[in-house]
Amino acid sequence: MSRDIKFRAYVNNNLHGTGVFEVVKMDSDIITLKIPNKEDSRACQYVPFFKREYKLMQFTGIHDNTTESNEIYESDNINFIYKGIEYYGTIKYEGAMFMIGNINDTDSCIPLDDIVTSYNGVYRINGEVVGTIYDNVEGV
């Protein structure tokens, strides 16, 4: 499976707010994020952040099966069906592969590839993104 290599980042910043934003440029110590304008959804600003100010999340190359076809990134929380049973877990990168960890609040994990199907060149899981590990967290 080939995939786009792209990232997004979580920031908790007094000036620009808290959220997950698209990474448009990466240097060794600074990244530039595309941050939507709160008053005008068509406008955005490009803001640099230092390494200590953000948490990077890498795109897995996989989408969920919602109508929005959300991209799945490292640190996303997902609900999914595996072998006919409903689970929830967190996407993490471990051992040179993306895994679903903390399954149903246990130490269990499975390779993300184990639940992926392909349709018209789009890789999907039978499930949905329900947030990130940074949702409702103070001082990340």
C-alpha positions as CSV (number, residue, x, y, z in Angstrom):
1,M,0.0,0.0,0.0
2,S,1.4,3.4,-0.9
3,R,0.2,6.5,0.9
4,D,0.6,10.2,1.0
5,I,3.2,11.3,3.6
6,K,1.6,14.2,5.5
7,F,1.2,15.4,9.0
8,R,-1.1,17.4,11.2
9,A,-0.3,18.9,14.6
10,Y,-2.0,19.5,17.9
11,V,-1.3,22.9,19.5
12,N,-2.5,24.5,22.7
13,N,-1.8,28.2,22.2
14,N,-3.3,31.2,23.8
15,L,-3.1,33.3,20.7
16,H,-4.2,30.8,18.0
17,G,-6.4,28.6,20.1
18,T,-6.3,24.9,20.7
19,G,-6.9,22.4,17.9
20,V,-5.5,20.1,15.3
21,F,-4.2,21.9,12.2
22,E,-2.6,20.9,8.8
23,V,1.2,21.0,8.7
24,V,2.3,22.9,5.6
25,K,6.1,23.1,6.2
26,M,8.5,21.3,8.5
27,D,12.1,22.3,9.5
28,S,14.3,20.9,12.2
29,D,12.9,23.0,15.1
30,I,9.9,24.8,13.5
31,I,6.8,23.8,11.7
32,T,4.3,26.1,9.9
33,L,0.6,25.3,10.4
34,K,-2.4,26.4,8.4
35,I,-4.9,27.8,10.8
36,P,-8.4,28.7,9.7
37,N,-9.7,32.2,10.4
38,K,-12.4,32.1,13.0
39,E,-14.4,34.9,11.5
40,D,-14.0,33.9,7.8
41,S,-13.9,30.1,7.1
42,R,-12.5,30.8,3.6
43,A,-9.4,32.6,5.0
44,C,-6.5,31.1,6.9
45,Q,-3.1,32.1,8.3
46,Y,0.2,30.4,8.2
47,V,1.8,30.4,11.7
48,P,5.2,29.0,12.7
49,F,5.5,27.0,15.9
50,F,8.5,25.8,17.8
51,K,8.9,22.1,18.6
52,R,7.9,22.5,22.3
53,E,4.6,24.0,21.2
54,Y,3.1,21.1,19.2
55,K,2.5,17.4,18.9
56,L,2.9,15.8,15.5
57,M,0.5,13.2,14.1
58,Q,1.3,11.2,10.9
59,F,-1.3,10.2,8.3
60,T,-1.8,6.5,8.2
61,G,-3.0,6.4,4.5
62,I,-6.3,5.1,5.7
63,H,-9.8,6.6,6.0
64,D,-12.8,5.8,8.1
65,N,-16.1,4.7,6.6
66,T,-18.2,7.7,7.5
67,T,-19.7,9.9,4.8
68,E,-16.9,12.4,5.4
69,S,-14.3,9.7,4.8
70,N,-12.1,11.1,7.6
71,E,-8.4,10.6,7.3
72,I,-7.0,8.6,10.1
73,Y,-3.9,9.9,11.9
74,E,-1.6,8.7,14.6
75,S,-3.1,9.6,18.0
76,D,-6.7,9.4,16.7
77,N,-9.3,7.5,18.8
78,I,-11.5,5.2,16.8
79,N,-14.5,2.9,17.1
80,F,-14.2,-0.1,14.9
81,I,-15.5,-3.6,14.1
82,Y,-13.0,-6.5,14.1
83,K,-14.1,-10.1,13.5
84,G,-17.7,-9.0,14.1
85,I,-17.1,-7.4,17.5
86,E,-17.2,-3.6,18.2
87,Y,-14.0,-2.1,19.8
88,Y,-12.4,1.3,20.4
89,G,-8.7,2.1,20.6
90,T,-6.0,4.6,19.7
91,I,-3.8,4.8,16.6
92,K,-0.1,4.6,17.4
93,Y,3.1,4.0,15.4
94,E,5.0,1.1,16.9
95,G,7.5,-1.4,15.5
96,A,7.6,0.3,12.1
97,M,3.8,0.0,11.6
98,F,0.6,1.7,12.6
99,M,-1.2,-0.2,15.4
100,I,-4.5,0.2,17.2
101,G,-3.6,0.2,20.9
102,N,-5.3,0.5,24.3
103,I,-8.1,-1.5,22.8
104,N,-11.1,-1.3,25.2
105,D,-8.8,0.2,27.8
106,T,-6.5,-2.8,27.9
107,D,-2.8,-3.3,26.8
108,S,-4.0,-5.2,23.7
109,C,-3.2,-4.0,20.3
110,I,-3.5,-5.1,16.7
111,P,-1.9,-4.0,13.4
112,L,-4.1,-1.4,11.7
113,D,-3.5,-3.3,8.4
114,D,-5.5,-6.2,9.9
115,I,-8.8,-4.3,9.6
116,V,-8.2,-2.4,6.4
117,T,-10.1,-3.0,3.2
118,S,-9.6,-1.3,-0.2
119,Y,-12.3,0.1,-2.5
120,N,-11.5,2.0,-5.7
121,G,-8.0,2.6,-4.4
122,V,-9.1,4.1,-1.1
123,Y,-8.1,2.2,2.0
124,R,-10.7,2.2,4.8
125,I,-11.6,0.6,8.1
126,N,-15.0,-0.5,9.2
127,G,-15.2,2.2,11.9
128,E,-14.9,5.9,12.5
129,V,-12.7,8.5,14.1
130,V,-14.2,9.8,17.3
131,G,-11.5,12.3,18.4
132,T,-7.8,12.4,19.3
133,I,-5.9,11.7,22.5
134,Y,-5.6,15.4,22.9
135,D,-9.3,16.2,23.1
136,N,-10.3,17.7,26.5
137,V,-6.6,17.7,27.7
138,E,-5.2,20.7,29.4
139,G,-1.5,21.8,29.1
140,V,-0.3,19.3,26.4
